[in-house]
Amino acid sequence: MWLVVFLWFALALNYIDRQMVYSIFPALKSDLHFTDIQLALTGSIFTWVYALCMPIAGHLSDRLRRDRMIVAGLVLWSAATLGCGLSHSVFVFLFWRAVMGITESLYYPAAVGTLAATHTGATRSKAMGIHQSAQLAGIVAGGSYGGWMADHAGWRMGFGVAAGAGILYSFLLSRRLPASQAPPDQKRGNPVRISIRLFHSRCYVALSAAFFAFCAMLWIFYAWLPTFLFERYHLSMTESGFRATLFVQASCGAGILVGGALADHLSKRIPAARFYIAATGILLCAPFGYLTFAVQSLTWATVFSSAYGAFSGLMVANVFAAAYDIVAPGRYGLAAGLLNMAGGVGAAIMIYLAGLWKSSLGFDGLLKWVALGCVFAALLLIATTVSSFNKENQARLLT
């Protein structure tokens, strides 16, 4: 379990560095004269680059030492975070956000591949769910910290301190992670051909489509909820960053713990349990995602965002664990990379569209259609799992 703990802190730093920008949009408007569309690009550029690099990073994590990839990613994304803090123009800031996307992509496939190889099916969802909860802590810390630093010490100092913390932690992590390497018989192979084989699985395709829809809604919350609360309810950057992250992520953490434990328990009797729980999470969280932006009350927005977070935790705890139920160990990195790419593409599209249409269609208008897409994707995942997760699927891993 100590491995989960060390990787938990690494992932938390990962999300602090990427998330803090969303709480300082008003400061970026004031200091660097960002427009709303350019603010959207801080999220979209990062996410597009991150998503497109994911299959490459995943393939590398199946061939190289994963512990070295994890540490290298931490050092490099910390340097990119510092670059954001030193930026004096919109272009330079966006450039460093793109670099952050490249460098942060190195971490996740290597980390979840390491965890999946260490934990068997009996503990996999719990271990990966606990690790994933660091995302929630990082988002809360990044959102609150970014807004507080912008209000009190300056957003540039905020990026500098976060970068320094990452560099320091990389030295500890380099001494604590065990040496890890892909199985020798899995080191070779055309990554494009392997990717095509992965997508021969209907369950894997449906899971990827569901994750695309899920992340499309999730990242509207991550990227735009602080600004939405700041503008609609006239809060400070500190309070809007805090409110936009704490309630969603705390409830999501509870959902992750419940969803992980429930999936590990049910998977002993129902092999497709992780798929069903993930789909149920999307199905139930979608309406609350829409209602968060549709209501005119801060209290109700908080209640609905908390409900959204709780049900989304069921998906977060099981999406990668479900994929690893049908993927061979030597393909863990690439499978995670492709799945994360699908989610990243959905996130990047919606982060940009939310900035583009916030003044015309409005957040509630956009979220209505995104919620419907999530419901459709969840039902598709359930139907596909029922029809294709038979004894033959259970007995044969994808290679």
Secondary structure, DSSP 8 states (H G I E B T S, - for coil): -HHHHHHHHHHHHHHHHHHGGGG-HHHHHHHH---HHHHHHHHHHHHHHHHHHHHHHHHHHTTS-HHHHHHHHHHHHHHHHHHHHT--SHHHHHHHHHHHHHHHTTHHHHHHHHHHHHS-TTTHHHHHHHHHHHHHHHHHHHHHHHHHHHHHT-HHHHHHHHHHHHHHHHHHHHHHS------GGGS-S-HHHHHHHHTT-HHHHHHHHHHHHHHHHHHHHHHHHHHHHHHHH---HHHHHHHHHHHHHHHHHHHHHHHHHHHHHHTTT-TTHHHHHHHHHHHHHHHHHHHHHH-S-HHHHHHHHHHHHHHHHHHHHHHHHHHHTSB-GGGHHHHHHHHHHHHHHHHHHHHHHHHHHTTTTHHHHHHHHHHHHHHHHHHHHHHHHHHH-SHHHHH--B-
